[in-house]
Amino acid sequence: QVQLMESGGGLVQPGGSLKLSCVATGITFTKYLMSWYRQAPGKERELVAEMNSDLDTSIYADSVKGRFTISRDNAKNTVDLQMNDLRLEDTAVYYCKATRGRVFLPSIEYWGDGIAVTVSS
């Protein structure tokens, strides 16, 4: 059974930091692209950051560049999101996602249940 479990969310003041973690079980972790998405109230889910399995490519949403850092540990099946200088607009539910592309077939995707991050003074 595949499970992606997020942790580390909570309430933080503007300018503060949080670190989200996601541990994946039931998949061959190194075959998956790992991503963090977020969904703010009333908005669509958006990609925040992702990193490939070779640890050599990562991308970020423009809104978080320079503030958030994604990392993964293939030995521990974990992907983290270090969030610094948090802003009110970072308030959202954050989701961990695992994606495996397949030739001539739809990608395999798994999502975590999400964890809330609230930035408020």
C-alpha positions as CSV (number, residue, x, y, z in Angstrom):
1,Q,0.0,0.0,0.0
2,V,1.4,3.3,-1.0
3,Q,1.4,6.1,1.5
4,L,2.8,9.6,1.5
5,M,2.7,11.1,4.9
6,E,3.4,14.8,5.5
7,S,4.5,16.4,8.7
8,G,5.8,19.7,10.0
9,G,3.0,22.1,9.3
10,G,1.4,24.5,11.7
11,L,1.1,28.2,12.6
12,V,3.9,30.6,12.1
13,Q,4.3,34.4,12.1
14,P,5.3,36.3,8.9
15,G,9.0,36.1,8.4
16,G,9.2,32.8,10.2
17,S,10.3,29.4,9.0
18,L,8.8,25.9,8.8
19,K,10.1,22.6,7.5
20,L,7.7,20.2,5.9
21,S,8.7,16.5,5.6
22,C,7.1,13.7,3.6
23,V,7.9,10.1,4.0
24,A,6.9,7.7,1.2
25,T,6.2,4.0,1.8
26,G,5.2,1.3,-0.7
27,I,7.0,2.7,-3.7
28,T,10.5,2.5,-5.2
29,F,11.4,6.0,-4.2
30,T,14.2,6.4,-6.6
31,K,11.8,5.9,-9.6
32,Y,9.7,8.9,-8.6
33,L,9.8,12.6,-9.1
34,M,8.9,14.2,-5.8
35,S,6.9,17.4,-5.6
36,W,5.3,19.7,-3.2
37,Y,2.1,21.4,-4.1
38,R,-0.2,23.8,-2.2
39,Q,-3.7,24.9,-2.3
40,A,-4.9,28.1,-0.7
41,P,-8.5,28.6,0.2
42,G,-10.5,29.4,-2.9
43,K,-7.6,28.8,-5.2
44,E,-6.4,26.0,-7.4
45,R,-3.7,23.6,-6.4
46,E,-0.3,24.8,-7.6
47,L,3.2,23.4,-7.9
48,V,5.6,24.8,-5.3
49,A,8.8,22.8,-5.9
50,E,9.9,19.4,-7.2
51,M,13.1,17.4,-7.4
52,N,14.1,14.5,-9.6
53,S,15.4,11.3,-8.3
54,D,19.0,12.0,-9.3
55,L,19.0,15.0,-7.0
56,D,20.4,17.2,-9.7
57,T,17.3,19.0,-10.9
58,S,14.9,21.1,-8.9
59,I,12.3,23.7,-9.9
60,Y,10.4,26.2,-7.9
61,A,7.4,28.4,-8.4
62,D,8.5,32.0,-8.9
63,S,6.6,33.0,-5.8
64,V,8.9,30.9,-3.5
65,K,12.3,31.1,-5.3
66,G,15.0,32.2,-2.8
67,R,12.8,31.4,0.2
68,F,11.9,27.7,-0.1
69,T,14.3,24.8,-0.6
70,I,13.4,21.2,-1.6
71,S,15.6,18.3,-0.7
72,R,15.2,14.6,-0.7
73,D,17.0,11.6,0.9
74,N,16.7,8.6,-1.3
75,A,18.0,6.4,1.5
76,K,15.2,7.4,3.8
77,N,12.5,7.8,1.2
78,T,11.9,11.4,2.3
79,V,11.4,14.7,0.7
80,D,11.5,17.9,2.7
81,L,10.5,21.5,2.0
82,Q,12.4,24.1,4.0
83,M,10.3,27.3,4.0
84,N,11.9,30.6,5.1
85,D,10.7,34.1,5.2
86,L,7.1,33.0,5.2
87,R,4.4,35.3,4.0
88,L,0.7,35.6,4.6
89,E,0.2,34.4,1.0
90,D,2.0,31.1,1.8
91,T,-0.9,30.0,3.9
92,A,-2.3,26.9,2.3
93,V,-2.6,23.1,2.6
94,Y,0.6,21.6,1.3
95,Y,0.7,18.3,-0.4
96,C,3.4,15.8,-1.2
97,K,3.2,14.1,-4.6
98,A,5.1,11.2,-6.2
99,T,5.1,10.9,-9.9
100,R,6.5,8.2,-12.1
101,G,6.5,8.7,-15.9
102,R,6.0,5.7,-18.1
103,V,6.6,5.4,-21.8
104,F,3.4,5.2,-23.8
105,L,1.4,4.9,-20.6
106,P,-0.2,7.5,-18.2
107,S,2.1,8.5,-15.4
108,I,1.6,7.0,-12.0
109,E,0.8,9.6,-9.3
110,Y,0.4,9.4,-5.6
111,W,-0.7,12.2,-3.2
112,G,-0.4,12.7,0.5
113,D,-3.4,13.9,2.4
114,G,-2.0,17.4,2.9
115,I,-0.9,19.4,5.8
116,A,-1.9,22.9,6.8
117,V,0.5,25.8,7.0
118,T,-0.9,29.0,8.4
119,V,1.1,32.3,8.3
120,S,-0.5,34.8,10.6
121,S,0.5,37.5,13.0
